[in-house]
Amino acid sequence: MDEVDVVDVVDTGPESGRTLQWQEGSASRQARWRSESGSHPPKKMGLADDTTRATVAYRLACEGTSLVYRGDDRNARQLLAAMTRRVEERAGPAPTDLLAAFQAHRQHQSTAHQVLSRLLVVLDAQHRLLLKNAPDVREACLEVWGPADEPSVVSLRELLGMIGAHEWRRKGLPVAVLGARIHPHYGVFAPIRSEYLDLVAQAPLSRVERAFDVGTGTGVLALILAKRGVAEIVATDVDARAVACARDNVGRFSLEKTIAVLERDLFAQGRADLVVFNPPWIPAQPRAPVEKAIFDPDSKLLRRFLAELPEHLSADGEAWLILSDFAELVGLRPRGFVHEAAEAAGLEVRGELATPARHPRSKDRDDPLHAVRSREKTTLWRLGRRESAR
């Protein structure tokens, strides 16, 4: 198909439940707009099918037109893959300056997200994907959105991400230091990097009666602490999905009496002998909710954690701050930041454990940020209250 009829889209309803209305020939269509990544509803829409050429779809998407796919599921995925190749061909070589390379990579990711998210599919009121030979996506959609009572429109790229997350949740991810699997939920940072897990498993641990796992995510660090013999652990997270995920994993290990999972903004009430925090490690703006586990603008969350930590740490207690030096390598955060911020909060650095990156991207020479990732290391900073602040 070389030509696509483009129609205007009417966007109605509140921000949390927008409804799209459009025409397909003589038929009027209506469906709820869904986007977990925060993409804006389309203003113009065309129909794509099994005859639509990738060059046409890519051009329209770049111009801001979204395409609703009507045809075979496999062909829809192939069209998305062909559009992805065209986006990647436009990436260009990475600048030699590391900060410029990071900024160019982020801009490319943003452009790719905008363009590729414009290939849309329709689900019926029971979350059934309205494509020929489509897989059953109902369980994946229920996990993210809950029950539906109306048709919905969603980016195919985003739906595929939900399907992948559903498989991770169903099968689990192996965690070597636990000798078991963790089951991440959609929208919760998955423990695919083993470096920080190994550091928490290896750090010197004196007698600890009570520990806090701040920003628990899947609950994996709390589970490691429990395996190391900590008898009382309070795991907190501000995100409701993370709280549900951590409770699910704690339940799988039958550790509900050892680990309490609470929805809190940073700290639980009271003090702990050990506080563990694996914060977002890149001080830049997240583009989507799931990126908040990685990006922390101006290190605001990290600064707040350090500032509030003394009020939640017992006199002789210790905090383990796990942080990648990616930001220092690209020039987004000055070296010495942890020492300076800790001192300003009345804390001292008692020691550190560091390990080089071992994740797949650190070895991928085709990665535009390979020069950074190949030198990246993760450090567990051991922090305590200064003698004068106890």
N, C-alpha and C positions, 0 to 999 in steps of 0.2 A: 504494500500500500504506500503510494507516494504522497497522497494527500489525505489530510485528516480534518474532518469538520470540527471546528472549535466553537464551543458555546460558553456563555457566561454562567457562572455559578453563584447562586444566592446563598449567603452564609447567614443563618439565623440562630437564635438561641444564646444562652449564656456561655461564657468562656469555658466552663467545665462540661458543657454538653452541646456543642455546636452541631447544628443540622445543616447539611448541604442539600440544595435543590438544583437539579439540572435537567436538560432535555436530551433524550436519546431518540432521534427521529421524531415520531409523533408521541412518544411516551414520556411522561414526567417521572423523574426518579427522585427519591429522597432517602438520605441515610445519614447516620451520625458520623461526624469526623472524629477519628481517633489518632492521636500521635503521642507516644510516650517520649519522643525526642523533642517535643515542643515545636514541631514544624507548623507553619501557618497554614490554614485551610486554603485550597486553591481558589483563585479568582476566575481562571479560565480552564476549561477541561475539554479534552477530545477523547475519542474512542480509538483504542488500539486493538488489533486482533492478530491472528496467526499470519497474516500477510504483511503486517507493518514492518518496514525496514528499519534497522537500527539507526541508520543515518538520519532518517526522518524523526524517529523518536528522540534521538539525542539532540537534534537541532531544536525541536519544540521544547524539550525540557530546559535547554539552555536559555530559551527565550521566555521561560516562565510559565509554560503551559503544562498542566498535568494531564496524564493519559490514564483513563480507566481501561484495564485490559479485559477483553471479552474473548475467550478462546481456550486453548489447552494450557494446562498448568506448566508442562515442560517447556512449551514455547515461550511462555511468559518469563520463566527463569532464564532461558537462553537469551531473550531480548535484554533482560537486565544485565546479564553477563557481558553482552556485546556493548551495551552502553557504558559499563564499567571500564572496559578496555579503552574506549575512546576517551574517557575521563583521565585514565592513567597516562595515555599517550600525550596529553596536554600538560603533564606535571612539569616537564623540563628538568634539567640537571640541578642538583642541590647546590646552593652557594657554599663556598669554602669557609666562610665565617660561620661559626657554630650557632650564634644567636640568630643570624639571618637565615640559616638553614632551618632552625626550629620554627621561626615565624613563617617562612615559606611553606613548610610542611603543614602547619596549622591552617594556613589560608587554603591550601590545596584540599585538606580534609573537609573544611567548611564548604568549599565549592562542590566537592564530590557529593557531600551529604545533600545539599540543596538540589542538585541536578538529579541524582539517582533516586531521591525520595519522591520524585514526581511521577514515577510509574506506580499506579494505584490498582488495588483490587477491591472487590466488594464481598462482604460477608453477609449472610442472611441473619434473621433474628435469633437463630440458634448457633451462631458463630460458624456456620458452614461456608467454606470458601466456594464462591460461585464461578468456578472454572472447570472445564472438562478434565477428567482424570485427576482431580485435585485430591491431595491426601486429607485425612481427617485432622483438622487443626483445632477442633473444639476444646480439647483438654488444655492445649497451650494457651488459648485465648481465655479460658476460664481462670487459669492461674494468674493471668495478668489483670484481666478486667472484671472477673466475676460474671454472673449470669447476664445475658442480654435480653432486651425486649423489643429491639428494633434493628434493622439492617445497619451496617457500618461500612465506612470507607477507610482504608489504611494503606500506607506505603507497603509495596511488596517487599522491599528491602527490610523494613522494620518487622514485618510479619515473619520473614525468614529468620531474623534474629530471635524472635520470640520462640520459634520452633526449635532453634538450636539451644536456647536456654532451657526449654522444656526437656530436651534430651539430657543435658547436663544434670538437671534436677532429678530426672528419672534414674539415670545410671550412676551419677555421682562422679567426683574427681578423686583420684587416689592421692592421699597425703602420706608421704613416706614416714614422717616422724610420728604419725598417729598409727601407722599400720592399718589404716582404714580409709574409707571414702567420706568426703564432705559433699553435701548436696546443696549447691547454690540455687537460689531462686532468681527469677528474672529481675534485673535492676539492682542486684546486689553484687558487689565486687567479688569475683571468684578467685580463690587462692591458687592461681596458676603459676605464680612465681614462688619457688621454694626457698629462696635465699632468706627472706625474713622469717619464715617458719623455722628454719634451721637455727637462726640466731636465738630465737626465743627458747628453743629446745636445748640450746647449749650454754646460755648465759648462766653465770654463777648464781645460785639460788640459796639464800640462807633461809632460816625458819620464817615462814609467811603464814599468818593466821587468816588474813583477809586480803584479797586482791581485786582490783578493778581492771576490767578490759574495756577501755574507752573506744567507741566507734567499732563495735564488735563485728559488724558485717555478717558473715556466715557463722560466726562463733568459733572459728578455728583456733584462735589464740587462746581463748578461754578453755577450750578442750585440751590444748597442749599443756596449759598450766595445771589442769586437773590431773592429767597423766603424770605430771611431775610431782604430784602429791599435795597441791594446794587444796585445802579442805573447804574454803568458802570463797566463791568468786561471784562478783556482780558484774555482769556484762551489759553495757548500755549502748544505745544507738538512737539517733534522732529520727531515723527513717523507719517508718512502720513496716515496710517490706523486709528490711534487714532484721528487725526484731522478730518477725514471724519466721524468717529463715533460720536465725540463730536458735530460736526455741525448737524448731523442727529438728535441727541437728543435735541439740542437747538431748532431746527426747530419744533420738535414734541411739544415743550412747547411754541412755537411762541415767543421766546425771542431773536430773531436775533438783535433787536435794543438795547438790554441790554448786550448781551454777544457776543463778537467778538472772533472767534476761529482762531488762526494763527499757521502756522508751523514754530516753532522757537526752537533753542537749548537753553533751559531754559527760559530766560527773554524776554519779549517784550521791546520795547524802552520806555524810560522815567521812571517815578517813580510812585509808588502807595501808598495809605494809608494803604492797607492791602495786604500782599502776603501770599498765602497759598501753601504749598508744602507737598505732601504725597510721599516721595521718596522710592526707593527700600530699604528694611530694613535689608537685609542680605549681609554682605561684603564677597561675594564669587563669583566664576566665573559662569555666566549663561551658560547653555548647549544649549539653543535655543533662538531665538529672543524674544519669548513671555515671557521668564524668566527674561528679562531685567527689568521688572516691579517689580521684587522681589530681584534680586541679583545685587549688585553693588561692583565690585572688589575693595578691599582696601578703600571702602567708597569714591571713587574718585568723584562721582557725588555729593554726600552730601557735601563733603569738598568744591567743586567748587561753589555750591549753596551758602554756608555760606560766602565764600570769596567775591562773586560778589553781594551779597544781599545789602550791604550798598549803593551801587551805584543806586539801584532801589527802595529804600525805602524812603518815604518822612521823613522829620525831626522828626515828631512825630508819624510816622507810626509804624505798628506792623506786624511781620511775624508770621504765625502759621505753625510750623514744626511738622508734625504728624509722629511719629516714634514708632515702636514696640521695646521692649527691648529683643527680641529673641536673637539677636547677643550678647548682654551682658550676658545673661543667659548661653550660650554655650561657652563663652570665645573668641568670634571672634572680639569683640570690647570692650575696657575698659569702665568701668563705669565712668561717669564724662566727657565722650567724648563731649557731646553737650555743656556743660559749657566751656570746654577748647577751642573747635573749635570756638565757638561763641566769646569768649573773644579775640582770635587771630584775628578775623575778625573785631573787633571794635564794637561788639554787646554785649548786656546784656540780661540775662534771666529775664523777668518781671513776670513770673508766669508759672504754668503748670497745666494741667488737665489730669488725668489718669483714665483709666478704665480697668478692667480685661478682658481677652479674653473670648469671648462668642461663637466663631465659633465652629462647630461640632467637629473638631479635638481636641480641648482642653478638651473634655469630653470623647474621645475615648481611653479607656485604652489599646486597642490593637495597637494603633499607636506607632511605635518604638520610637517616640520622645514625648510621652505623658508626661514624667517627665519635659520637657521644656514647652510644649504647655499649660499644666495645670497651670503653674506659670506665663505665659506670660501676659504682660499688654501693652497697647498702650497709649502713652502720646502725648498730644498737648502742645508743647513748645511755649510760647509766647515770641518772641524775638523783641528787639528794638535796635536802634542805641544808643551807649553810649553817655552820655551828651557831652563828649569831642569830639565825632566824628560827632556831628550834624552840 
